[in-house]
Amino acid sequence: MEDERAGVAAVNDVLASPTVVPRDISSREVDPAPLTEAEVFPASEIAIVPGQPAYQVLKTQEIADCRAGATDDLRALLAEAGCSQLVRGTLKSPTGAYLVTGGIFNLATEENANKVYDGIKPLVDANKGRFTGLVAGKETQPIALAETHLGWDVRGHYLVYCVIARADGRKFDPGDPYARQIIYDMIVLHLKNNVLEKRAVMVVDPGASGAPDATASPGGEPSPSG
């Protein structure tokens, strides 16, 4: 009987504990709160792996004019998708050898975000548009002036991206593995799996009446481009 009572008490404790449930981020209509700089870059350093060297955040920016984050036809594509906001930041890689601008475009719907995702590579390949780097002082000018690698992905009504340049302004070595790792770190591990994952879930108290229900929408895979 003691074991039975202990088991029932344990189950009741679990049922009474707050739980995490999916939250709909498929459009700005159901997810209306704007992004903030503190949400996307919550500290002066971004540690991808706890205890390991971190990315140093040099500058962050939140702007309503999405045109600042892209050029040419890509800029127009973002406008057509109902882009209302861009939150971006420039960071230095843990080794100091690379500069990274990463950010999130706030688009109207998931459908629009997927249309932009599909349209980026043809534009980049045809030299009809690119993402732009954010200069954070004289030493970071290569992020805007030097050769860059790009990556992008979507989750819900958000488009995430990053721009990478060598800090010394030189061209990338063929097949540079560090560039691909930085794309994965910034797009998948930080912007999607950390920042947007927090938007895509909510903590619900099972004991509260009228707890909301929602669903989350997954994004695609990162797409590096030279």
Steps between C-alpha positions, in 0.01 A plus 500: 500500500785738577651430157161556334449832680854608406434416135173693493669800663780490242251493212306790649822701533579444131147592391508816711837616363513762224559349157620631166262481204537612137400853406390615155750729325367447148407865449537845650124494563532220757849606614473880505764600758802654323845351545743690720877536499511354852301197383727422205830599663440472876863541609834646393613148413319211331624164623391225263642230729503585872852526632653538153632826343212727401412737216554861605203728422636828360182682398125434480222680317119487474349686204167516320661558160588149380670644192813557710557125522511415129573638155334520160232239417533327837406828665187515282416136577506571874272800453251290302499247786378766744822544693430729793818474703863392500701418811867437429836504667866477410722261690860382500566127489654331806840491326472863387570396141148558366232768516134402494181696451199293598138604516130429470253653254142520630274408206121496481440125469676166490394467136672829419811393689519179297458694174792724594706196604443338159582821316829589670741256335400584139548870575835447673625272221399759238660788696160665534501537876678409822470543874710784638736510796466749785819699562581538870804725485804538275642157577181333380488659153577166329145384585376760250791525257671160475393168349221344706325168544126493561257268674125514556205301632139542614286421798140607517462851357867581561796489263837461670830569327869564551783665310858388566829670407858441597609762752819564301295580189654220294312251284385172648706189442320246278267286710572701815354278778484782754259701285258207484529447874426866568190481278379199697581661835326826421200388296409160642632497855448863599236675289273199439556255784548765766329829413208381286451180698412719797237672284362167384416366847319622807497390862156390613381429855282186476313612811386825339165504319477612140864424418565597136579244232724562201716336238852576383632505146846359424740665262731360234868425486775764477615589150862618477596689188825644381 
